Amino acid sequence: MQNSISNKYATYLFTALYSAGAIFCIFLTSVYIMDIYQYMDTQRIILKILYAVGIAFNIFVFKTYNFKKYIIHFLITILILIAATQSNSYYKISYLWFFLLAIPPISLKQISKAVLTITTVSIISVILITAFGGGENISFIRPGTNFIRYSYGFLNPNLFAAYLFQICIALACLKWNTWNSKDNIFTFSVLCLTFFFTNSRTTSILILLLLLIINLRPLLNRRLISLTAQILLLILPFFSMITSKLYCMSNTYAYFLDEIFSYRFRNACYCLASYPISFFGNNIKITGDLLLIDNIYANLLIHYGICFSILIFTGCCLMIKKAYEKNNMVPVIILILSMLQGITESIPLIYYLNFSILTFSAMLNNSKLFEKA
């Protein structure tokens, strides 16, 4: 009985934590007549209070801390605060860290249910407000074609597609073992919306991969999945940075890849020319599109620095190891898709758009992450 009550409180706490940031993030990345930026200071106060409450619950109610955790978490907090200040990304890096520390012991299915509900309701709200004149459905023409892309009230089509992908991911985690034909139809419909209307090619491919993987799940090998994730974690950062360096050297191979990946390596190259890789990152002043690094691996190293990059990659490695030990490959599959997304997007750095980051809580206070709900 006590465990049931404790679990219910943990679910409510996570829902409050996630809602306070995710709903605001979704509306902030939408085009509205109302100026939502005026509410940012209030939202940050609410988040700080919720983070403090979450961490206090983990210490005194759920009792997830021991002396070793106090020391490790304190040292990591110091490093993250230094990196956040140096890179002028205080509200991105530090808020991510305190959010993870505040997540209570709760299963992946319970997290999935909250994420799926909150994201779906928020997206529908954005579309309805836009339909009734409260926002703007911006259209974009893909360069070199007559294909028109639509944002449905969001700042750009890729953002809308990223939220749709988050819905598919949350649904897959929630219904991994009970996936049926209705789920296939729903996910395929989202895929069609993503491809034919937002025309986000990366997200379309990822949703298609997710559909194939979940329908072939009886054939999946636990060791192979784990190994694939580890190899990608090693290869993709090197691939991104080496290709960007080669682009700076006018390499034909790099030019060819850059065109395939929509100029992601060109932007990283230009940014490297102005901002060298440092331990705690750089305060990048974006003065034009050429300094927007839409590649998570280049973005991590150039903007956030070696320190924060190591922490993120270490978190990925530990999560893969823990998932393997618990015989739960769902988070690892989600991580693989997120890593592939990172080649052409920096979106995975936004933890409300990267489901796999939530699984990092399994190494902090969330011992129930891999348990069945």
N, C-alpha and C positions, 0 to 999 in steps of 0.2 A: 504493500500500500504506500509506504514511504517512498519507494523508488518511483512509483507511478506519479505521485504528486511532484517529486523532484524533476522528473522527466517533462511533466507538463509545464512547470515553471521555466525549464531550460528552453523549451520550444517557444514559449511566449517571449522570452528574452531575446532569442535569436531573431524572431520575427520583427521585434521592435528595432533591434540593431540594424538589420538588413533594410527594413522599410525606410528608416530615417535617412539613410544614404542613397539607396537605390531609386526611390521615387523621385527624390530631388535631382539626382543625376540624370534620370530619363527626361524630366521636364527641362533641365538645364541644357540638354543637348537637342532641344526642340526649338522651333522658330515660333515665338509667341509675341503678340503685341504687348502683353504685360511684361514688365521688367523683373524677371525672377532673381536677377543678381542682387537686388536690394534686400533679399531675404537670406543671403549667404551667411552673414554674420550670425543670425539667429539659428540657422541650421547647424553651424559649427559648434555653437554653445550646446545645442541639443545632443549632438554627436559626442562631445566631450563628456557630458553627463552620463550618457548611455554607456560609453566606454568604461568610465569609472565604476558604474553600477555592475557592468558585466565582469570586470576584473575582480571587484569585491565579492561578487557571487562565486566566482571560481576559487577564490582564496578561502572564504569563510563558510559558504553554503555547500558547494559541490566538492570542496577540499581537493582540488586538482594539483595543488602546489606542494613541493617539498623543498628542502634547502638548496639542492642542486639546481632546481628549476629557477629559484629566486636569483641565483648567481648568474646563470646562463642568460635568462631573460633580461636581467639588468645590463649586462655587458652588451648584448645585441641592441638594446634600446639606446645606449650611449652612441654606438656606431651609427645607427639609423638616424638619430637626431643630428649628428655631425654631417652625415651625407645629405640629409634633407635641407639643412641650412646652407651647405656649400653649393648645392645644385639649385637652390631656390625652389624646391619641390616639397616644402614642408607639409602641405595639406594632402599631397599624394602619397609620399613615402611613409611619413609618421602615422597618418590616419589609417593607412593599410595595416601597419604593424599593430597599432592599438586595437583595431577592429578584430584582427586575428587573436590577440590576447584575450579579448572580451567574449569570443565565441564560447558558449557553454558546452558541456558534454551532450551531444545530440547526434543522431545517426545521419548518414548521407541521405536517406530517404526523407527524413524530416526536413533537412536543409533543402532538398530538391523541391519538396511540396511548397515550401515558403517562397523560394525563388520563382518557381513556375507561376504561382498565383500572383505575386506582386508584379512580376514583369509583364504578364499577360494583361492584367487590369490596367497597368500604366500605359502600355502600348495602345490598347483600345481607347483609353481616355484621350491620348494624344491625337489619334486619328479622328475621333469624334469632334474634338475641339477644333481641329483643322477643318473638318468638313463643314462646320457651322461658322467659319470665318474667324476663329480665334488664332489660327496659325496659317502657315503658308506651305503648300505642297510644291516645293521647288523642283523644277525639272532641269536635268543636266543632259547635254548631248555628248555621247562618248566620242572623243577625238578620232577623226578619220572615218567615222560612220554617221549614219542618220539615226542611230538608235537613241531613243530618249529614255532617260532614267528618272525615276521619281523618288522623292524623299518622304512623302506622306506626313509632312509636318516636322520631320527631323532635319538637322542641319545639313545632312547629305545622305545619299542612298546607302553608303557603306555603314553608317551608324545604325540606320534602321535595320539593315540586314544583320548586323552584329547582335542586336536585341532579339531578332527572330532566331538566330543560331543559339542564343542563350536559352530560349524556350525549348528548342529541340533537345539540347543537352540535358536540361532539367527533367524533361519528360523521359528521356532515355534512362537516366539514373533512377527515376521514380518507378519505372515499369520495366526494368531490364529483364527480370525473370517472368514477367507476365505480358510481354509485348504481343500485340495481336494485329489483325488486319486493319482495324480502325485506326490504330496508332500509325500504321504504314500509310494509310490514306491521308491522315492529318499531316504527317511529316512530309509526304510527297507534295501536298498542297502548299506547304510552307516553302518547299524547294522551288516550286513553280513560281510563286510570288517573288521569291528572292531573285530568281534568274530572269524572268520576263519583265519585271517591273523595276526592281532596284538594279538589276543587272550587275550584282556584285559577284564576280566570277569566283573569287577565293571562297566566299561563304557558301556559294552554290556547290562547289566541289566538296567542301567540308560536310555539308548536310547530306550530300550523296554518299560520301564515305561512311558517315554515321549510319545511314540506312543500310548500307551493304554489311557493315560490321555487325550491327545488332541482329540482322536476319541470318548471319552466318555464325552467330555466337557459339553454337554447339561444337563448331570446328576449331574454335580459337584455342591456342596453346598458351598457357600461363607463362612459361619460360620465354617463348618467342615474343610475346607482347612486352614483357619486362625488358628483354634485350633490345627490342626495337626502340623503346623509349630512351634507353641509355645511349644508344648509338646516335639517335637524333639530337639528344641533349649535347653530345660531343661535336657532331658534325655541323649542325645548323649555325651556331655562332661563328665557327671558323669559316664556313661557306660565305656567310653574309659579310664578314669583315674583310676576308681576302678578296672577294669579288669587288667590294667597294674600293679597296686599295688599287686593284688592277684597273678599275675604271679611271681612277686618278692618273694612271700611267697610260691612258688611251689604249688599253688592251681590247682587241676586237672581240675576244671571247666575253669580256665583261660587258661590252656594249650590247652584244647579242642577248645576254641574260637580262640586262637592265631593261631592254625593250619588252621582253617576255613578262617581266615582273613589274611592269608599269613604272619604271624610273625610280625604283626603291633604292638602288645602289648609287645612282647619280646623286640623289639628295644626301645620302650618307657620306659620299665623297666630298661634296661641297661643305658639309658640316665639319668634317674632319680637318679641312683646310683652315677653318677658323677656330675650332675647339679641339685641342688634343685630348687624348684619353688620359684621365687622371684617377687617383685613388677614390676621391670623394665626389667626382662629377664636375659638371660645368653649369654655370648660370647662362643657359642659351637664350639669347634675345632673338626671337623669330621676327625677322623683318620682311620675309617673303616666303613663297612656297618652297623655294629651294632649300630652306633650312628645316622643313618639316620632315622628320625621319620616320617614315612609315615602315619601319622594320624593327621589331622588338629587340633584336640582338644588338644592332648598332645603337639604338636608342638607349638601351640599358648601359652600355659601356661609355658612350659619349656624354649623355645627359646625366645619368645617375652614378656613374663611376664604377670602378673595379670592386669596391667594397660591397655595394648594394647588389651588383651582379653576382658576386660569389654567394651572397646570402640567398638570392633567388634560386640559383642553380643547386645550391646545397639543399634547399627546401625541396626541390624537385627530386633530387637523388634519394633523400630520406623518405619521401612519400612513396616513391617507386619500391624501395626496399620494404617499407612497412606494409604496403598493399600486397606485395608478393608473399610476405610472411603470413598475412591474414587471408590469403587466397581470395582476394577481391581485386579483380583487374579492371573494374569499371572506372575508378578514378584515373588509372594509368592510361586507358584508352582515351578518356577525355583530355588528359594531359598531352597525349600525342597529337590530337586534333588541334589543341591550343598552340602547340609548338609549330605546327605547320601553318596555322593562321598567322603566326608572328613573322613569317617571311615577308608578307606584304602589308602587314598592319602593325601599328603600335597599340591597337585597341586592347590586347591582352594585359597591358599594364594597368588598365582600369579594372579594379577587382569586381565591380558590378557587371562587367562584361566578360569576365574570365572565371568560369566555374571552378577550374582546377586550383586556383589560388585559395579558394575556400577550404580545400582539402588539406592545406598546410596546417590547419588547426589541429590535425591529428597528431602532430609532433609537439604541440604546445600544451593545450588543456583538454582537447576533445578526444578522450579515450574511446568514445562510443562511435566515432565516425564510421568505422567499418562494420559495425554491428547491424543486424537486421532490425528495421523499425517494428 
